[in-house]
Amino acid sequence: MKKVEIYTTQWCPYCDAAKSLLQKKGVDYEEVDADDADTRMAMVQRAHGRRTVPQIFVGETHVGGYDDMAALERRGQLDPLLQD
């Protein structure tokens, strides 16, 4: 599986939903705390200006937020994206 990174904050229900979906699929992920200002700025640059959390990356692909990842799952496109 490709490396999955998810930028999150502590009190974000969409972050929790994204992590829950990945856990249900058995996907390991690296959680990055976006509460830190420098980390948040790096996330915004990497996510093409998107400031909301979560921001999810699969390998080098920017998936977007939870709604974006859930839409990929509904269309059957998330599993292929996760594969090497």
Disulfide bonds with the S-S distance in Angstrom:
none
